[in-house]
Amino acid sequence: MIKLLSWNVNGYRAIAAKRDWNWFSHTDADIIGLQETKVDPSQLTAEQLEPPGWHAFWQASQGKKG
């Protein structure tokens, strides 16, 4: 069985700056989906783009930001 977590973060950079953001490094989820990241991948650090131990896939908006 695959364990999938989904979270509407309402702003990736704001949530990633919080102390407890690294929760996903301790989860047993196979897939984590983040919605409403409101960020273009070019605005992120290498570690934010691909957290250690995870394979990340980003799909930025092709039009209106957010």
BELJOUR-V931211 format. One record per pair of residues at least 24 apart in sequence whose C-alpha atoms are under 10 Angstrom apart, sorted by the first residue. I is the first residue (numbers start at 1). J is the second residue. Records with the same first field share a line. If there is no record, write none. Layout:
I: J / J
//
This chain:
1: 30
2: 28 / 29 / 30 / 31
3: 27 / 28 / 29 / 30 / 31 / 32
4: 28 / 29 / 30 / 31 / 32 / 33
5: 29 / 30 / 31 / 32 / 33 / 34
6: 31 / 32 / 33 / 34 / 35
7: 32 / 33 / 34 / 35 / 36 / 37
8: 33 / 34 / 35 / 36 / 37
9: 33 / 34 / 35 / 36 / 37 / 38
10: 34 / 35 / 36 / 37 / 38 / 66
11: 35 / 36 / 37 / 38 / 39 / 66
12: 36 / 37 / 38 / 39 / 40 / 44 / 48
13: 37 / 38 / 39 / 43 / 44 / 48
14: 38
16: 48
22: 51
24: 51 / 54
25: 51 / 52 / 53 / 54
30: 54
31: 55 / 56
32: 56
33: 57
34: 58
36: 60 / 61 / 65 / 66
37: 61 / 66
38: 65 / 66
39: 65 / 66
40: 65 / 66
//
